[in-house]
Amino acid sequence: MVRTILHVDLDAFYAAVEQRDHPELRGKPVLVGGSAKRGVVAACSYEARTFGIHSAMPMAEAMRRCPHAIVVKHRMERYAEASETFFKILHDYSPEVEGLSLDEAFLDVTASERLLGDGPTIARAIKQRVRAETELVASVGVAPIKLAAKIASDIDKPDGLRIVPPEGLLAFLHPLPVTRLWGVGETTRTALATMGLSTIGQVARYPVPALVARLGAVTGEHLAALARGEDSRLVEPERDPVSVGHRETFETDLDDTGELGVVLLDQADRVAHRLRDARLRARAVILTLRYDDFREVTRRTTLESATSDGGLLGRTAIGLLARLPVEDRRGMRIRLCGVTATQLEPRDAPRQLGFDEAARAKGERLGDTLDKVAAKFGQTSLRRAIHLDRKDD
Ligand SMILES: [Mg+2]
């Protein structure tokens, strides 16, 4: 069966949201990240890319390449909102949506074509709606296989639309470098180069047994099939989220347990808010700490019953912190911490009643009220209120 697969990807997503929300940033090199001194570039505008800057580059290196770049702190809540609208649009064109990240997804629209028009028509409609409803720009690739759809969305960025019809699949793939093949990293690229293979077409024409002899059966056969345009991966609609977490890197390392506790409570509140938003509860809490020497520890515990109460999640995370071995606490300087809620279940699932059920229900009701306050007056007022509450806790 010939499929029609779309890969839709928002252009320079975080940076584009910042430029949309702050018109003074438009047309300027914008770096999204924590600070101009530390960390890595989470995203950058196309204006910054002309200086050779790309995401995941150390911030210091990016600033060296473009000293007048504007660094803005990331605002995950805004990106999550835009992402939600983006995915709602995608779901209007097919139930087969496989999200790869906040701003990127595969769609199988094979079954939608009779009703909504062919792949290119749907691709154009999605681009138009994304622009109208989010003021962001999507690049789309249309192809009979995932591999080609993903390459196609990238190849004409920004604002790209590349159609790869089934009969044009090999003509599209074969001139491309082997690094475009799914699974080809630096090691495989080097191995292929020593065999004189630098394009996908050259791999396709190479005898499969020789590829297998050199790269092993799994990799050899995998690459040979892809190079022939055979990619059997289906679009896999989203599964439920397996965890909800919040983590942040600090501008200056934290060495005060009390201060860290406040941050953990705040993170737990954000996690709880997202759980309630998704009508979920969590049964397990994970604390993540990264020290100034980049050592990372995670500690996990299971709750007596599932909850979406930020206070309980936060106290649990602080409890995990307190139970760290002395050598992990003494003189600790924390660079990053995070709270993750996992073992999720629907909020309306039946649950076992514990002796502290009343307290837990009260915590969750408080959370619901606070969510309503936040919806009305904004998240900042909400967090301050929670911290005031905690003082008499
Ligand atoms: Mg993107």
Boltz pocket constraint, residues with backbone or C-beta under 6 A from the ligand:
constraints:
  - pocket:
      binder: B
      contacts: [[A, 9], [A, 10], [A, 11], [A, 12], [A, 13], [A, 103], [A, 104]]
      max_distance: 6.0
